[in-house]
Amino acid sequence: MPTRFSPLWLLLLVPYLGLLWVPFYNTAQPDLFGFPFFYWYQLLWVPITSLLIWLVYRSVPRDE
């Protein structure tokens, strides 16, 4: 039985789009705790992506 499309599935595109355009975050400033922006921006997406995946996972109805 096919799964019904939910707009929440589009949330999974957010991390992809946030990291797709490298010239946006290919800078050293501003730094955070000594880490250049290039590194901490990418690392910030790890918990954001995990949260978004969890939200989409919770929105999918389960078969009983």
N, C-alpha and C positions, 0 to 999 in steps of 0.2 A: 504494500500500500504506500503510495508516494506521500512524502511529507509536504504539508501545506507551506507555501512561502510566507515568511514573516518579515516585516520590515526590519526587525532586529538583526536579521542575518546581514544586513548592510553595515552593521557595526564592525564586522570583521574586515571590512575594507579600510577602516580608519587607520590602523597601524601600517598597513601597506602603503597608503597614500602619504602618511606622515614621514615615512622613511624613503619613499621613492625618489624624491627630488633632492639629491645630495647637495647641490650648490646652496640650498637653503641653510643647511647646518654645517657646511664645511668651513668653519671659522674657529679660531682659538678663543675668542672672547664672546660672551662673558665666561669666565671660568668659575667653577664651583668646587671648593675645597682643593684647589690646585689642579683639577681636571679640566682640560679644554672643553668648550661647548660641544665639539664634534663627538666626544666620547660620552659625556653625561646625557646628552640629548638622546642618543641611541639606547643607553642603559635605562633611561626613564621609560622608554617604550616597553620594556620587559614586564613590569608590574601592570602597566596600562593594558597591554595586550592580554595578560592573564585575566584581568578583571573583565574585559570585554568578552573573552571566550566564556568565562563563567556565566556572565549575564545571558548570553545567547544559549548556552547549554541549559540554564534554568528555564528559559522561555519555551523550549521544545517540549510538547506534551509527551508523556510516557505511555507506552502500551501497558495496560494493566494485566 
